[in-house]
């Protein structure tokens, strides 16, 4: 019989380690894009690049985390353990990325939100919206764009995204312990 407290501790430590790495790399990528001004120049293409980066990063980090967990546990990991570990990894990754993003927006560069609002306003004007429609959209957008709300959105989206990726990665990486062992 395995020691469940030791297994839980090692999964928590791995989730912390890989979640922090994933969150940091995600934050660094988005900061890099903001600093170079790419998000303002290539709106649609940077969305695709960001999506692909997130997918590749999340899959890679999840596989590395689950493989390390499997190695630490005699070469075995169940599907449920893998899925739980990727969900925990996603929550920690979201907390790290959201925390870094909050600090950046709140204390380092508070013009990021203003630039995003200006871009959104230009797009709405290009679509031919009236001034009252633009104003009501800006009110809703400003509520969603404050640093605290962005933190919450990053955490929730990271958890959901990692859980969905974990459904596939856990199925690929799993190696069930034989029943009669």
NORFENFEN-V415185 format. One line per field, one symbol per residue. ss: DSSP state (H for helix, E for strand, C for the rest). phi: phi as a letter, one per 20 degrees, with the letter a starting at -180 (. if undefined). burial: # if it has 24 or more other C-alpha atoms within 12 Angstrom, else .. A space follows every 50 residues. Layout:
ss->???
phi->???
burial->???
//
This chain:
ss->CCCHHHHHHHHHHHHHHHHHHHHHHHHHHHHHHHHHCHHHHCHHHHHHHH HHHHHHHHHHHHHHHHHHHHHHCCCCECHHHHHHHHHHHHHHHHHHHHHH HHHHHHHHCCCHHHHHHHHHHHHHHHCCCCHHHHHHHHHHHHHHHCHHHH HHHHHHHHHHHHHHHHHHHHHHHCECCCCCC
phi->.eeffffffffffffffffffffffffffffgfffemffeecgfffffff ffgfffffffffffffffffffdmncbeffffffffffgfffffffffff fgffffddceegffffffffffffffenffffffffffffffffefgfff gfffffffffffffffgeffffegbffgfee
burial->.........###.##############.###.##....#..........# ...#..##############..#..####.#################### ##.##......##..##..##............#...#...#..###..# #################.##..###......
//
